[in-house]
Amino acid sequence: MIRIVIAEDQRMLLGALGSLLDLEDDMEVVGKAANGQEAVDLVKQHNPDICIMDIEMPVMNGLDAAEEMIDLPCKTIILTTFARAGYFERARQVQVSGYLLKDSPSEELASSIRKIMNGGRVYSPELVDLAYEEANPLTERENQVIKLIAKGKSTKEIAKELHLTYGTVRNYISVIFDKLDVSNRVEAVSKFEDKGWFKQ
C-alpha cells in the first residue's frame, strides 16, 4: 500500500484529492495538511511514502517544506497551478520527485505516483520546455546590482557598496532593464523573482 500525505490550502481541493486517491486499490491517504509546516509535521509523524504538495500555501510554502524534508525517506510531488521556470528550478534543487500541474488529468496523478514509487521522476512537459528556455541573462556583476536594488538601495548606495562610480551603476541598471525587458526597478525585481533567479 502506498501511504500518502497531501498538503493543500484550498479545503475543497484537499478533500477531493484525498477522496480521489483513496479510490485507488494500492493507495491510502494517511494525512491532510493545510500548509507546508503541517505537511512536514505529518510526514515526520506518519512516515508516508509520498507527500503531494501545493507551492503557494500559508505558514510555509511547498518548496520550503520540500527542502525541510530533503533527508527524509518520503518522496515529494509538487502539484500546483503555476508553471514557472523559477519554481521548477527550485523544485529540482530540493530534489522533488514530481512536478505536476493541477489542470493535468486526474488519472495522471495516480500513474505518476506509481512511476515515482518505482524510482522514476515525473515532470509536466510544459515545465521541461520552460526550464530550457529561461536562463538568467544577467552577468555576475548585474546580479549583484539587482540584488541590492531588491534590498531598496539607491544608485548612490549601490555605487558605494560595490566600489563603482555612480555613472557605472546607472549604466548597469539601464542594461538590466534592457535585458529583462522592463522599465523600472519594481518591475525588474518582480520579474527576476518570478523567474526564481534570486535563488541561484
N, C-alpha and C positions, 0 to 999 in steps of 0.2 A: 504493500500500500504506500503510495506517495503522499507524504504528510506536508500540508501547505499552510503558510500564514499569508494573509492578504492585508495590505496597508493601502487605504484609500479614504480620503476625507469626505467624499460625497457618499452619504449613508446609503442612498438608494442603489448606487452602483456597487458599493461594498456588499450589500445583501444579494444583489443579482449575481455578482461574480461568485460569491460563496455558494449560492444555490446551483449555479451552472456547473461548477467543478465537483460539487458533491454528487451530481448525477453520474459522473464518470465512475465506472466499476473499480478502477485502480487508484482513486484519489480520495483524500479526506482533508477537509479544511479544519485545522486544529486551533486557529486563532484569527481574529479580525482586529485590525488596528486603525485608528483614525488619524494617526500621524507617524512620522518616522521614529520618534523616540519610543512610542508604544510598540512599534514593529520590532525594534532592537530588543526591547524587554521580553516580548512574546517569543522571539526566536531563541533567546537565552533560556527562557523557561521551558519551552516545548521541544526544542531541538528538532525542528522540521527539516525536510529535505529541500524545500523550495520556499522562498519568500517572494511574493509578487507585490511590487510597489509602484505607486504613482510617484511623480517627481515633486510637483508643487503641492506641499502639504504644510500645515502649521507646525509649530514647535521645532521640528527638524525635517528638512526635505528628504526625498527618497535617495538622492545621490550621497548626501552626508551620512544617511543611515546605512547605505551600502558600504561606505568606507569604514564605518564603525564595525561592520560585520565581516570585513575582508579576511580575517583569520578564523572565522567560524566555518564549520563544515557545510552549512546551509548555502545553497546556490541562490543568487538573486536574479529576478527578472524585472526589468523596468517596463511598466505598462502605462503609457502616457498619451496625451493629445499632441504633445509638442515634438515635431520633427526638426530639432535644432542641432546644427553641427556641434555647437559648444557643449550642449547636454550630452550628445552622443560621445564626444571625445572624452568628457569627464567620466561617463559611464564605463568606457573602455579602460580608463586609468584605474578605476576602482574595481575592475575585474568582474563586472556583471556578466552573467551567462546568457542573458537575452535582453533585447530592447525591442518592444513591440508597440505598435500604435493602437489606440482604442478603437479606431474605425476598421481594424482588421476583422475578418470573420471570426465568430466565437469559437468554431471548431479548431481554428488555428492555434488558439491558446493551449488547449489540451494537447494537441500534437507537438507543440513547441516544448511543453513541459516534459513530455516523454523523450524527445530528442535530447534535451539538456540532461535528463537523468541518465541517458546513455553516453554522456561525455561530450555532447556537441554544444555548439553555441548558435543562437538564433537572433539575427538582426533584421529588422524591416529593410527591404531593398531600398526604400527612399533614403534611409539614413546612410547606407553604404555609399550611395551616389553623392550625398551631401558631404560626407567626410572627405571624399577625394577632390571635390570642387573647391572646398573652402579652406585655404591655408592663410595664416596670418600674413598680410602683405608688408607689415612694418619691420624695419631694421631693429637691431638691439637698442640703439640709441633712441629711436622713435618710440619703442616700447617703454623705455624709462620715462620719456616725456609724457606719454598718455597716462601712465600710472600716477604721475604727480598731478596731472590735470584732474584725474579722478579723485584725488585727495583734496581738491579745491585750491591748489596752489596757483598763484598768479604767474604771469610770464616772468616777472622780475624775480620771484621766489624760486622758480624752476631754474633760471639762469644761475642764481647764486648756488643752489644745491648741486647742480651738475657742472659748475665752474665753466659756464659758457657765457658768451655775450648775449645781451638782450635780443639783438638782431638775429643771432643764430637760432635762438629758441623760437622766435617768431617764424623763421623760415621752416623749422621742424614742424611747428603746429600747422602751418599752411600745407606742407607736404602730407601730413597726417590726414587733414580734411580732404585733400585730393584723393589719396589712396582709399579712404573709407567712403568716399562719395557723400560727405556730409557738409553742412555749412556752419556748424558751431560746436562748442565744446560739449554741450549736453548731449547732442546727437552722436558725437564721436564716442563719448564714454558709453552711452546706451548701446550703440551698435557693437562696440568692442566687447561689452559684457554679454550681449545676446549671443555672440559667436563663441563665447567661452574662452576667449584668448587671454583674459586676466589670469586664468588658472594655469596657463602654460609656463 
